[in-house]
Amino acid sequence: MAADTSPTIVWLRDDLRVADNPALNAAVERGGDVVVLDVLDDESDEVRPIGSASRWWLHHSLTALAADLDALGAGLTLRRGPAEKVVMAVVDEVGAGAVHWNRRYGKAREVDARLKTALKDRDIEAVSHAANLLFEPWTVQTGSGGPYGVFTPFWKACLARDEPRAPLEAPASIPGRAVEGDDLDSWELLPTAPDWAGGMRDEWTPGSTGGRERLEQLAEERLADYHRRDEPGFEVTSQLSPHLRFGEVSPYQVWHRLRDGLSGLAAKNHAKFLSELGWREFSYHLLFHNPDLATVNYRREFDAYPWNDPHDAGLARWQKGRTGIPIVDAGMRQLWHIGWMHNRVRMITASFLTKNLQIDWRVGEEWFWDTLVDADEASNAASWQWVAGSGADAAPYFRVFNPVLQAQKFDPRNEYVARWVPEEGTDDYPEPMVDLKESRQAALDGYEAVKAAKNRA
């Protein structure tokens, strides 16, 4: 029986890499021409349109990916529109016999499920692959067979499983099939009026090359000092998050690179960094079982929390880094300038918004979604809910970070604040917009409404 050598479509999403890409490898192994397709879907109800900073990153990531594919003999076809319609149209155009993709785990998987059914109804091979998580969410279960809601037992269960597979090598070559597509510039992903991306251009190199450089920097330099990861003025965090978010580097590549050749303090810091990967896994575990994680309180009793009106409470001052609380303002300015914020400061700024200003966490989540280059549908939502107290693993949910004490503890030499808020202590710097003690008590009073709602349930 003759082998099926009809073309295969590889539909890329958040997996913009040629190495350790199971869908791409499977397409090459199947034989026949390969069409590599990326779809900008900002029309499907189940797909959340990406924010402004992520659009900037996507433009440059796709540029880098196209160059990597060209070197292997394949082009990158770009199309814009509802993904189901676009993929089926390309199937018809090239007479494809198979479509392969790597799985996603939020509400958009409904699109994937419908497409898989439609393809199989036409006897077209449709295969999804595990590529972007170390542990598939449905395979990690509690003793009673349900999902986890607390990180520590979740990660312990993950570590008790088999070692994650080794990363796959990139194909030596790809028999690419040329298909007409959009010009990337027509997607208008880059800011123009004004061009506010200068700080991001200086800070980042989107694409797999930039991701590999960050990973090597982590393994060779930063991991040795990773025990100081909570100090924003001391650059030891990996800054891999945007590369992982766009799939330019896979978690398998990170896991196995950090398993190799470590000694001394770096080895001692290894488990802690892997637990940070674990939080990413846990966030996707939560998203898989709660697809509305970005809009619905995980703890439904928080529906009773009496949030303030965001505009009356001074949302704009928080967004612009003009709260009068130096470490909060430093974080918000860092975010605006480079599209990224140190993780400890993310918690501080989020706590200030939700607990001192008592603004709904969803408002902050939307701002981060628009301004972060690593705006991840699972981690962003799960982290905001964790800080607000409405999420999983958030006990004691009434914890209120004191930003002044946080700055004293984690930026004791004022290095981080001085960089981003140089006018601190001058007449140009505003007075604190709220009294921290009074606003803390107001937050605790608000949590009494949550407790009452839980007791009534």
C-alpha positions as CSV (number, residue, x, y, z in Angstrom):
1,M,0.0,0.0,0.0
2,A,1.5,3.3,-1.1
3,A,2.3,5.8,1.7
4,D,0.2,9.0,1.9
5,T,2.4,11.8,0.8
6,S,-0.2,14.5,0.8
7,P,0.9,17.7,2.4
8,T,0.8,18.2,6.2
9,I,-0.1,21.5,7.8
10,V,1.6,22.4,11.0
11,W,-0.6,24.9,12.8
12,L,1.6,27.0,15.2
13,R,0.2,29.0,18.1
14,D,2.2,29.6,21.3
15,D,5.1,27.3,20.1
16,L,7.2,29.5,17.8
17,R,10.3,27.3,17.6
18,V,11.8,24.7,15.3
19,A,13.6,22.7,18.1
20,D,11.6,20.5,20.4
21,N,8.4,21.1,18.4
22,P,6.5,17.7,18.3
23,A,4.0,18.9,15.8
24,L,6.7,20.0,13.4
25,N,8.7,16.8,13.9
26,A,5.7,14.6,13.3
27,A,4.8,16.4,10.1
28,V,8.3,15.9,8.7
29,E,8.3,12.2,9.7
30,R,5.0,11.7,8.0
31,G,6.5,12.5,4.6
32,G,5.3,14.8,1.9
33,D,5.3,18.6,1.8
34,V,4.9,20.6,5.0
35,V,3.0,23.9,5.3
36,V,3.9,25.8,8.4
37,L,0.9,28.1,9.3
38,D,0.4,30.8,11.9
39,V,-3.0,32.3,12.3
40,L,-3.8,35.7,14.0
41,D,-7.2,34.9,15.4
42,D,-8.7,37.9,17.1
43,E,-12.3,37.0,16.1
44,S,-13.1,33.7,17.7
45,D,-15.1,34.0,20.9
46,E,-12.9,31.5,22.7
47,V,-9.6,33.3,21.9
48,R,-8.5,36.3,23.9
49,P,-6.9,38.9,21.7
50,I,-3.4,39.6,22.8
51,G,-2.3,42.9,24.4
52,S,-0.2,45.7,22.9
53,A,3.1,44.6,24.4
54,S,2.5,41.0,23.3
55,R,1.7,42.1,19.8
56,W,5.1,43.9,19.6
57,W,6.8,40.7,20.8
58,L,4.8,38.5,18.4
59,H,5.9,40.6,15.4
60,H,9.5,40.1,16.1
61,S,9.1,36.4,17.2
62,L,7.4,35.6,13.9
63,T,10.2,37.4,12.0
64,A,12.8,35.3,13.8
65,L,10.8,32.1,13.3
66,A,10.5,32.7,9.6
67,A,14.2,33.0,9.3
68,D,14.7,29.8,11.2
69,L,12.2,28.0,8.9
70,D,13.8,29.4,5.8
71,A,17.1,28.0,6.8
72,L,15.5,24.5,7.0
73,G,13.8,24.8,3.6
74,A,10.3,25.8,4.8
75,G,8.5,29.1,4.7
76,L,6.0,30.5,7.2
77,T,2.5,31.1,6.0
78,L,0.6,33.9,7.8
79,R,-3.2,34.2,7.7
80,R,-5.6,36.3,9.7
81,G,-9.1,35.4,10.7
82,P,-11.1,32.8,12.7
83,A,-8.7,29.9,13.0
84,E,-11.2,27.1,12.2
85,K,-12.1,28.8,8.8
86,V,-8.5,29.7,8.0
87,V,-7.1,26.2,8.7
88,M,-9.8,24.5,6.7
89,A,-9.3,26.9,3.8
90,V,-5.6,26.1,3.7
91,V,-6.4,22.4,3.9
92,D,-8.5,22.8,0.7
93,E,-6.0,24.9,-1.0
94,V,-3.1,22.4,-0.7
95,G,-5.1,19.2,-0.5
96,A,-3.7,18.4,2.9
97,G,-4.0,14.9,4.3
98,A,-3.1,15.9,7.9
99,V,-3.0,18.8,10.3
100,H,-0.8,18.7,13.4
101,W,-0.6,21.2,16.3
102,N,0.6,21.4,19.8
103,R,-2.0,21.6,22.5
104,R,-3.3,24.7,24.4
105,Y,-5.2,24.5,27.6
106,G,-7.6,27.4,28.0
107,K,-10.9,28.2,26.5
108,A,-9.3,28.1,23.0
109,R,-9.1,24.3,23.2
110,E,-12.8,24.4,22.3
111,V,-11.7,25.7,18.9
112,D,-9.2,22.9,18.6
113,A,-11.8,20.3,19.5
114,R,-14.2,21.5,16.9
115,L,-11.5,21.7,14.2
116,K,-10.3,18.2,15.0
117,T,-13.9,16.8,14.6
118,A,-14.4,18.6,11.3
119,L,-11.1,17.3,9.9
120,K,-11.8,13.7,11.0
121,D,-15.2,13.9,9.5
122,R,-13.4,14.5,6.2
123,D,-10.9,11.6,6.8
124,I,-8.1,14.1,7.3
125,E,-5.6,13.2,10.0
126,A,-5.8,15.6,13.0
127,V,-3.3,15.2,15.7
128,S,-2.5,17.3,18.8
129,H,0.8,17.0,20.7
130,A,2.1,17.6,24.2
131,A,4.7,20.3,23.8
132,N,4.3,23.3,26.1
133,L,3.7,21.8,29.5
134,L,5.8,19.2,31.4
135,F,2.7,17.5,32.8
136,E,-0.7,17.4,31.0
137,P,-3.3,18.9,33.4
138,W,-5.7,16.0,33.3
139,T,-2.9,13.5,34.2
140,V,-2.1,15.1,37.6
141,Q,-4.9,14.2,40.1
142,T,-5.6,14.1,43.8
143,G,-6.2,10.8,45.6
144,S,-9.9,11.3,44.9
145,G,-9.3,11.8,41.2
146,G,-10.0,15.5,41.1
147,P,-7.8,18.6,40.3
148,Y,-5.4,20.1,42.8
149,G,-6.2,23.5,44.4
150,V,-2.9,23.9,46.4
151,F,0.5,24.2,44.8
152,T,2.7,22.1,47.2
153,P,0.9,18.8,46.9
154,F,0.4,19.4,43.2
155,W,4.1,19.9,42.5
156,K,5.0,17.0,44.8
157,A,2.7,14.8,42.7
158,C,4.3,16.0,39.5
159,L,7.8,15.3,40.8
160,A,6.7,11.8,41.7
161,R,5.9,11.1,38.0
162,D,8.4,10.0,35.4
163,E,11.1,12.4,34.3
164,P,9.9,14.7,31.6
165,R,10.9,13.5,28.1
166,A,14.2,14.8,26.6
167,P,13.7,17.7,24.1
168,L,13.5,16.9,20.5
169,E,16.2,18.0,18.0
170,A,15.1,20.4,15.2
171,P,14.5,18.7,11.9
172,A,17.6,18.6,9.7
173,S,15.5,19.9,6.8
174,I,11.8,20.5,6.1
175,P,10.2,19.9,2.7
176,G,8.4,23.2,2.7
177,R,5.4,24.0,0.5
178,A,5.0,27.6,-0.6
179,V,1.5,28.9,0.2
180,E,0.4,32.5,-0.3
181,G,-0.2,34.3,3.0
182,D,-0.3,37.7,4.6
183,D,2.6,40.1,4.8
184,L,3.5,40.4,8.5
185,D,3.4,44.2,8.4
186,S,-0.2,44.1,7.3
187,W,-1.1,42.7,10.8
188,E,0.0,46.1,12.2
189,L,1.3,44.6,15.4
190,L,3.9,47.3,16.1
191,P,3.2,50.6,17.7
192,T,3.6,53.6,15.4
193,A,1.8,56.7,16.8
194,P,3.6,56.9,19.1
195,D,6.3,54.3,19.0
196,W,6.5,53.4,22.7
197,A,8.6,50.3,22.3
198,G,12.1,51.7,22.5
199,G,12.7,50.3,26.0
200,M,11.5,46.9,24.9
201,R,13.8,46.9,21.9
202,D,16.7,47.7,24.2
203,E,15.9,45.0,26.7
204,W,14.7,42.0,24.6
205,T,15.6,39.7,21.7
206,P,12.4,37.9,20.8
207,G,12.8,34.5,19.1
208,S,14.4,31.2,19.9
209,T,17.9,32.6,19.7
210,G,17.1,35.2,22.4
211,G,15.5,32.5,24.5
212,R,18.5,30.2,24.3
213,E,20.8,33.0,25.3
214,R,18.6,33.7,28.4
215,L,18.6,30.0,29.3
216,E,22.4,29.8,29.0
217,Q,22.8,33.0,31.0
218,L,20.6,31.4,33.7
219,A,22.6,28.2,33.7
220,E,26.0,29.6,33.5
221,E,25.7,32.8,35.6
222,R,22.4,33.6,37.3
223,L,21.5,30.3,38.9
224,A,24.4,30.6,41.3
225,D,22.8,33.6,42.9
226,Y,19.2,32.6,42.5
227,H,18.7,32.5,46.2
228,R,18.6,36.3,45.9
229,R,15.8,36.2,43.3
230,D,13.4,38.3,45.5
231,E,15.8,41.3,45.3
232,P,14.6,43.4,42.3
233,G,17.8,45.5,42.3
234,F,20.0,42.4,41.8
235,E,19.5,40.8,38.4
236,V,19.4,37.0,39.0
237,T,15.9,36.1,37.7
238,S,15.8,34.1,34.5
239,Q,13.7,36.5,32.4
240,L,12.7,33.5,30.4
241,S,9.0,34.2,30.9
242,P,8.3,35.9,27.5
243,H,10.2,33.2,25.7
244,L,8.2,30.5,27.4
245,R,5.0,32.3,26.9
246,F,5.5,32.4,23.1
247,G,7.0,28.9,23.0
248,E,10.4,30.1,21.7
249,V,11.9,27.9,24.4
250,S,10.1,24.8,25.7
251,P,9.9,23.8,29.4
252,Y,11.5,20.5,28.4
253,Q,14.6,22.4,27.1
254,V,14.7,24.4,30.3
255,W,14.3,21.4,32.6
256,H,17.0,19.3,31.0
257,R,19.5,22.1,30.5
258,L,19.3,22.9,34.2
259,R,19.7,19.2,35.0
260,D,23.1,19.1,33.4
261,G,26.4,20.2,34.8
262,L,25.4,22.0,37.9
263,S,27.5,22.1,41.1
264,G,27.8,24.1,44.3
265,L,25.3,26.8,45.1
266,A,23.8,26.6,41.6
267,A,22.8,23.0,42.3
268,K,21.2,24.1,45.5
269,N,19.2,26.7,43.7
270,H,18.2,24.3,41.0
271,A,15.2,22.8,42.9
272,K,13.9,26.3,43.6
273,F,14.0,27.4,40.0
274,L,12.3,24.2,38.9
275,S,9.5,25.0,41.4
276,E,9.0,28.3,39.5
277,L,8.4,26.1,36.4
278,G,6.1,24.2,38.7
279,W,4.0,27.4,39.4
280,R,3.6,27.8,35.7
281,E,2.4,24.2,35.4
282,F,0.0,24.7,38.4
283,S,-1.4,27.9,36.7
284,Y,-2.2,25.9,33.6
285,H,-3.7,23.1,35.8
286,L,-6.0,25.7,37.2
287,L,-6.8,27.2,33.8
288,F,-7.6,23.8,32.3
289,H,-10.1,23.1,35.0
290,N,-11.4,26.7,35.2
291,P,-11.3,28.2,31.7
292,D,-12.8,31.5,33.0
293,L,-9.9,32.0,35.4
294,A,-9.3,35.6,34.0
295,T,-12.8,36.8,34.7
296,V,-14.4,34.6,37.4
297,N,-13.4,34.4,41.1
298,Y,-11.9,30.9,41.8
299,R,-13.3,31.3,45.3
300,R,-16.9,32.3,44.5
301,E,-17.5,33.9,47.9
302,F,-15.3,36.7,46.6
303,D,-18.2,37.8,44.4
304,A,-19.4,39.5,47.6
305,Y,-16.2,41.7,48.0
306,P,-17.1,45.4,47.9
307,W,-14.6,46.7,45.4
308,N,-14.1,50.4,44.9
309,D,-14.8,52.2,41.6
310,P,-11.4,52.0,39.8
311,H,-11.4,55.5,38.5
312,D,-12.6,57.1,41.8
313,A,-9.9,55.0,43.6
314,G,-7.1,56.4,41.4
315,L,-6.5,53.7,38.9
316,A,-4.6,56.0,36.5
317,R,-2.1,57.0,39.2
318,W,-1.3,53.3,39.8
319,Q,-1.0,52.7,36.0
320,K,1.4,55.7,35.6
321,G,3.5,55.0,38.6
322,R,2.4,58.1,40.5
323,T,1.0,56.6,43.7
324,G,3.6,58.1,46.0
325,I,4.7,54.7,47.2
326,P,8.2,54.4,45.7
327,I,8.5,50.6,45.1
328,V,5.0,50.5,43.6
329,D,5.8,53.3,41.3
330,A,9.2,51.7,40.4
331,G,7.4,48.5,39.4
332,M,4.8,50.2,37.3
333,R,7.4,52.3,35.5
334,Q,9.6,49.3,34.8
335,L,6.5,47.6,33.3
336,W,5.7,50.5,31.0
337,H,9.3,50.9,29.9
338,I,10.4,47.3,29.1
339,G,7.1,45.4,29.2
340,W,8.2,43.3,32.2
341,M,8.3,43.6,36.0
342,H,10.3,41.7,38.6
343,N,8.1,39.0,40.2
344,R,8.4,40.2,43.8
345,V,7.4,43.7,42.7
346,R,4.5,42.2,40.7
347,M,3.1,40.9,44.0
348,I,3.7,44.2,45.7
349,T,2.0,46.3,43.0
350,A,-0.9,43.9,42.7
351,S,-1.4,43.8,46.5
352,F,-1.4,47.6,46.5
353,L,-4.1,47.8,43.8
354,T,-6.4,45.1,45.2
355,K,-5.9,45.7,48.9
356,N,-4.9,49.3,49.5
357,L,-6.9,50.8,46.7
358,Q,-9.5,48.0,46.8
359,I,-9.8,47.8,43.0
360,D,-11.0,44.6,41.5
361,W,-8.2,42.3,40.6
362,R,-9.7,41.9,37.1
363,V,-8.8,45.5,36.4
364,G,-5.2,44.9,37.2
365,E,-5.1,41.6,35.3
366,E,-6.4,43.5,32.2
367,W,-3.7,46.1,32.5
368,F,-0.9,43.5,32.9
369,W,-2.4,41.6,29.9
370,D,-2.0,44.7,27.8
371,T,1.4,45.9,29.0
372,L,3.4,42.7,29.7
373,V,5.5,41.0,27.0
374,D,5.0,37.8,28.9
375,A,1.2,38.1,29.4
376,D,0.3,34.5,29.8
377,E,-3.3,33.4,30.0
378,A,-2.7,31.0,32.9
379,S,0.0,32.7,35.0
380,N,-1.4,36.2,34.7
381,A,-4.9,35.3,35.9
382,A,-3.8,32.8,38.5
383,S,-1.3,35.2,40.0
384,W,-3.7,38.1,40.2
385,Q,-6.3,35.9,41.9
386,W,-3.6,34.6,44.3
387,V,-2.6,38.1,45.4
388,A,-6.2,39.3,45.7
389,G,-7.1,36.3,47.8
390,S,-9.8,35.0,45.5
391,G,-7.6,32.3,43.9
392,A,-6.3,28.9,44.6
393,D,-3.6,28.3,47.2
394,A,-4.3,31.8,48.6
395,A,-4.5,31.2,52.3
396,P,-4.3,33.4,54.3
397,Y,-6.3,35.3,51.7
398,F,-6.4,38.4,53.9
399,R,-2.6,38.9,53.7
400,V,-1.9,42.6,52.9
401,F,1.7,43.3,51.8
402,N,3.1,46.5,53.3
403,P,5.0,48.0,50.4
404,V,7.3,50.1,52.6
405,L,8.4,47.1,54.6
406,Q,8.7,45.0,51.4
407,A,11.0,47.7,49.9
408,Q,13.1,47.7,53.1
409,K,13.4,43.9,53.0
410,F,14.0,43.3,49.3
411,D,15.5,46.6,48.1
412,P,17.5,47.6,51.2
413,R,20.0,49.7,49.3
414,N,17.3,51.4,47.3
415,E,18.9,50.3,44.0
416,Y,15.7,49.3,42.3
417,V,13.7,52.3,43.4
418,A,16.5,54.8,42.6
419,R,16.7,53.5,39.0
420,W,13.0,53.9,38.2
421,V,12.0,56.7,40.6
422,P,14.9,59.1,40.6
423,E,12.8,62.0,41.8
424,E,11.9,60.3,45.1
425,G,12.4,62.7,48.0
426,T,12.1,65.8,45.9
427,D,9.2,68.2,45.4
428,D,8.4,66.5,42.1
429,Y,7.4,63.3,43.8
430,P,3.7,63.0,45.0
431,E,2.6,62.3,48.5
432,P,1.2,58.8,49.1
433,M,-2.3,58.6,47.6
434,V,-3.6,56.5,50.5
435,D,-2.7,55.9,54.1
436,L,-1.3,52.3,54.2
437,K,-2.6,51.6,57.7
438,E,-6.1,52.9,57.1
439,S,-6.4,51.2,53.7
440,R,-5.2,47.9,55.1
441,Q,-8.0,48.0,57.7
442,A,-10.5,48.9,55.0
443,A,-9.3,45.8,53.1
444,L,-9.7,43.6,56.2
445,D,-13.2,45.0,56.7
446,G,-14.0,44.1,53.1
447,Y,-12.9,40.5,53.7
448,E,-15.5,40.3,56.5
449,A,-18.1,40.4,53.7
450,V,-16.3,37.5,52.0
451,K,-16.3,35.5,55.2
452,A,-20.0,36.2,55.8
453,A,-20.7,35.1,52.2
454,K,-18.8,31.9,52.7
455,N,-20.6,31.2,56.0
456,R,-23.9,31.6,54.3
457,A,-23.0,29.2,51.5
